[in-house]
Amino acid sequence: MLNALEVVTTVLVGVMVGVEFSVAFVMNRIFDALPDDSDQLARAHGGRMLGAVMPFWYIGSMILVAVWAFVGRHHDGFGLVVTAGGLLMLSVVMSILLLVPINNQGKTWTPENRPEDWKEQMNRWDRWHYVRVAVIVAAFALLVTALV
């Protein structure tokens, strides 16, 4: 049972890392290159779509890591799993305090109602997102190390 939990948790966190990495380094670059108001409209749509899914994914991943840590507390890699769980918890706190407030505003914007500083706000979101991606990549690396 522990082996299945380890694999499922690692795959789930790994896919989440892939999605967030793609947002940071692929999708936002594509959106930035779109003409006229398309960048802002794409970011608003992405904020709505991913904003609905990611809370469950982040918290679900954190819960699975906590279960792994509890069930595997007497096995090798326990400290790595606990540290990964702490990093995932940090990513959730960062999301709630820093990224979600910006996303909640941005997902309602249209070309007609967006603030003048909307690009600066999106750039701030991007900078915090880069940090969050680094945190979850580190958590994923720790889980992979604990798995092997």
N, C-alpha and C positions, 0 to 999 in steps of 0.2 A: 504493500500500500504506500509506504514512504517513497519508493522509487517512482511510482506513478504521480504522486503529488509533486515531487521534485521536478519531473519532466513537464507536467502540465503547467506548473507555476513558472518555470523558466521560459517555456514557449510563450505563454501569455504575456509575460513581462517583455520578452524579446520582440514580439509583434508590436506591443505598445511603443517600445523604443523606436522601432522602425517607422511607425506612423508619425511620431513626434519629430524624429530626425528628418523625415520627408517634408513635413510642414516647414521646418526651420530652414532646410538647405535646398529644397527643390520647389515646393509649391509657392512659397512666398516670393521666390525669385521669378517664377512664372507670372504670378499675379502682378509683381512690380513692372513687368515688361508689357502688360496689357495696355491698350490705348484708352484714353479719356477716363471715364468713371469706372471702367471695368475692374480695376484693381480694388477699389473700395467696395464695389458690389460683390466681388469674389470673396474678399475677406469677411464681409458681413455674412454671406451664405455659409462659408466655412466655419465661422464662429457659431452660427446657429446649429449646424449639423454636428460638428465635433463637440460643441459645448453640451449637447444633449447626451452624448455617448461617453465622453472621457471621464466624468465623475465616477461612473460605475466601474470603468476599467481601472482607474487609479486605485479606488478604494477596494475593489475586488482583488486586485493584485496585492495590495498591502495585507488584506485578510489572508490570502493564500500563503503569503510569506510568513505571517504570524503563525498560522497553523503548521507550516513546515518547521518553523523554529521550535514550536512546542512539541510536535511529534518526534522531531529529530534531535531533541535537546541532548541526548547521550551519544550522538554520532559525530563523526568528523565533520568539520565545516560549520558547526553550530554558530560560532562567532561571526563567520562570514555572512550567514543567513540573517542573524540579528542585525548586523551592520547594514546589510542591504535593506532590511525592513525599516531601519531608522532613516536611511536615505529616501526610501519611498514615502515615508511619513513627512520628511522635509519637503519633498516635491508636492505633496498634497497641501501642506501649509503654505508653501510658496504660491501654489495655484490659487488658493482661497484668498490670500492676502494681497497678491500682486497682479496676477494674470486675469482672474475671473472678473474683477471690477472693470478692467479695461475692455475685456471681451463682452461683458454685458452691455456696455454702452455701444461698442462698435457693431454688434450684431443688429442693432436697430437703426443704424444710419443708412440713409439714402443720399444720393447726390443733392437732394433738396434740403435735407435737415442736418447734415453732418457739420460738425464744428470746423472752424477755420484751421485748427491745429490737429486735424484728424491724422495726418501723416506722422506728426511728432508722437502722437499717442500710439499709433501702430508701431513706430520704431521703438518706443519704450517697451511695448508688449514683446516685440521681437527680441530685444536685449534680455529681458527676463526669461523668455522662452529658451534662449541659448543656454542660460544657466541651468534651467530646469532640465533640458536635454542632457547636459553634462552630468547632472545628479542622477538621472535615471539610467544613463549609460553606465555609470559607476556601479549602481545597484545591480544592473544586469550582469556586469562583469563579475561581481562578487557571487551572484547566484550560480553562474556558469562554473566559477572556480570551486564553489562548494559542491556542485554536482559531480565534478570530475575528481 
